[in-house]
């Protein structure tokens, strides 16, 4: 079992704690939570305690209440690191044509996929996989467009114009 799986169980009683367990630092939060429950530092031990100890849910709520500020601070730091990583990636690729090539290629593939879905008969045996592939490609195309028109990108452009 992983920390992500246990985060759903914990999240029912303590939503903030469940979210933190499902994030990148789930192991650290899980270790702290195991200490609060008095069990081994594994997702299985925490799950076992929740299912078998009637006081475990109260302990979860108390742990969340006692550590709310630290959990929120940690979540903010993780989010900030992710945003800085994206900003750094954009700055690093500023003069590289590859992001634009990928975006244009995905746009072409979406146009081709749309045409194929509506004008070419898809065999019944392949219909499900064709929809799955097209949906995945559509999601990645959306990500590539968000790279160019996302809020971070527009904020960078406003800053550049103000200079």
Secondary structure, DSSP 8 states (H G I E B T S, - for coil): --HHHHHHHHHHH-HHHHHHHTSTTHHHHHHHHHHHHTS-SSHHHHHHHHHH-TTHHHHHHHHHHHHHHHHHHHHHHHHHHHHHHHHHHHHHTTT-SHHHHHHHHHHHHHHHHHHHHHHS---GGGHHHHHHHHHHHHHHHHHHHHHHHSHHHHHHHHHHHH-
